[in-house]
Amino acid sequence: TFWTILPSAEHRPMSVTLHRAIDVCKYPLQVLEACVRLKISRILTSGGKSSAGDETAKKTIKSLVDASKDRIIIMAGGGLTLQNITAILEETGVSELHGTAGRVVVMSQMKYRPLSPVYMVTSNIHRRMWSH
């Protein structure tokens, strides 16, 4: 698994970011603690929602920032727009944001799915994918 092949922090040629996997985990605060123990540099999250601008997502991101206690960077991403970036920064306390310049759809073999889907790209694409 990823966790057994990840080299120790001092042997990594670059930083490691957990890329939105936390958004589909049942216990995100436990995942945060595991990332800290593994010396992962940052966690990219949309707060468990399709958009980091969602009100519930902002609260989740804020709880991750608070729990991180500056031991790991929490980066907000997913659904960022010019209209919601300022609110995300102010309401969550994140110091980093992540945006995308394109869209790619890849079907996953993942077995666990949260009760409400977390869209990684536009919701119309995923509605078609989840309905199969």
C-alpha positions as CSV (number, residue, x, y, z in Angstrom):
1,T,0.0,0.0,0.0
2,F,1.0,3.7,-0.2
3,W,1.6,3.8,3.5
4,T,4.2,1.0,3.4
5,I,6.1,2.3,0.4
6,L,6.2,5.9,1.4
7,P,9.9,6.7,2.3
8,S,10.6,8.5,5.5
9,A,10.6,12.3,5.3
10,E,14.4,12.6,5.4
11,H,14.7,10.4,2.3
12,R,12.0,12.1,0.2
13,P,13.3,14.2,-2.8
14,M,10.2,16.5,-2.4
15,S,7.2,17.2,-0.2
16,V,4.2,15.0,-0.2
17,T,0.6,16.2,-0.4
18,L,-2.4,14.0,0.4
19,H,-4.6,15.0,-2.5
20,R,-8.3,15.1,-1.5
21,A,-8.4,11.5,-0.2
22,I,-9.4,12.9,3.1
23,D,-12.6,14.1,1.5
24,V,-13.9,10.6,1.1
25,C,-12.7,9.2,4.5
26,K,-15.1,8.4,7.3
27,Y,-12.8,9.9,10.0
28,P,-10.9,12.9,8.6
29,L,-9.3,13.9,11.9
30,Q,-7.8,10.4,12.3
31,V,-6.4,10.7,8.8
32,L,-4.9,14.1,9.7
33,E,-3.1,12.5,12.6
34,A,-1.8,9.7,10.4
35,C,-0.5,12.3,7.9
36,V,1.3,14.1,10.7
37,R,2.9,10.9,11.9
38,L,4.0,10.1,8.4
39,K,5.4,13.6,8.0
40,I,3.2,14.4,5.0
41,S,3.7,18.1,4.1
42,R,0.1,19.1,3.4
43,I,-3.5,17.9,3.0
44,L,-5.5,19.1,0.1
45,T,-9.2,19.1,0.9
46,S,-12.6,20.5,-0.2
47,G,-13.9,19.8,3.3
48,G,-15.7,16.6,2.2
49,K,-17.9,18.4,-0.3
50,S,-17.7,19.1,-4.0
51,S,-16.7,22.7,-3.3
52,A,-14.6,24.2,-0.5
53,G,-16.9,27.1,-0.7
54,D,-19.8,25.1,0.7
55,E,-20.8,26.3,4.2
56,T,-20.4,22.8,5.7
57,A,-17.1,22.3,3.9
58,K,-15.7,25.6,5.3
59,K,-16.5,24.4,8.8
60,T,-14.8,21.0,8.2
61,I,-11.7,22.7,6.7
62,K,-11.6,25.1,9.7
63,S,-11.7,22.1,12.1
64,L,-8.8,20.5,10.2
65,V,-6.8,23.7,10.3
66,D,-7.5,24.0,14.1
67,A,-6.6,20.3,14.7
68,S,-3.4,20.6,12.6
69,K,-1.9,23.0,15.2
70,D,0.6,24.1,12.5
71,R,2.0,20.5,12.3
72,I,0.8,20.1,8.7
73,I,-0.5,22.5,6.0
74,I,-4.2,22.3,5.2
75,M,-4.8,23.5,1.6
76,A,-8.3,24.3,0.4
77,G,-9.2,23.2,-3.1
78,G,-12.2,22.1,-5.2
79,G,-14.8,24.5,-6.5
80,L,-12.8,27.6,-6.0
81,T,-14.1,30.7,-7.7
82,L,-13.3,34.4,-7.7
83,Q,-16.6,34.8,-5.7
84,N,-15.7,32.4,-2.9
85,I,-11.9,32.6,-2.4
86,T,-12.0,35.4,0.1
87,A,-14.6,33.8,2.2
88,I,-12.7,30.5,2.2
89,L,-9.5,32.2,3.3
90,E,-11.2,34.2,6.0
91,E,-13.5,31.5,7.4
92,T,-11.2,28.5,7.4
93,G,-7.8,29.9,8.3
94,V,-6.0,28.1,5.4
95,S,-2.9,29.8,4.1
96,E,-2.8,27.9,0.8
97,L,-5.4,27.3,-2.0
98,H,-5.4,24.9,-5.0
99,G,-7.1,25.4,-8.3
100,T,-7.3,23.6,-11.6
101,A,-6.9,24.6,-15.2
102,G,-8.5,21.5,-16.7
103,R,-10.8,18.6,-16.1
104,V,-10.1,14.8,-16.3
105,V,-12.6,12.0,-15.5
106,V,-11.2,8.7,-14.3
107,M,-13.4,5.9,-13.0
108,S,-12.3,4.6,-9.6
109,Q,-12.2,1.1,-8.2
110,M,-12.7,2.5,-4.7
111,K,-15.1,0.4,-2.6
112,Y,-16.1,2.9,0.1
113,R,-18.3,5.8,-1.0
114,P,-19.6,8.5,1.4
115,L,-23.4,8.8,1.6
116,S,-23.4,11.9,-0.5
117,P,-20.9,11.9,-3.4
118,V,-17.9,14.2,-3.3
119,Y,-17.4,15.5,-6.9
120,M,-13.8,16.1,-7.9
121,V,-14.9,17.8,-11.1
122,T,-18.2,19.3,-12.4
123,S,-21.2,17.7,-10.8
124,N,-22.9,16.9,-14.2
125,I,-20.1,14.6,-15.2
126,H,-20.3,12.7,-11.9
127,R,-24.0,12.4,-11.9
128,R,-23.7,10.5,-15.2
129,M,-20.9,8.4,-13.7
130,W,-22.6,7.5,-10.4
131,S,-25.8,6.5,-12.1
132,H,-24.2,3.5,-13.9
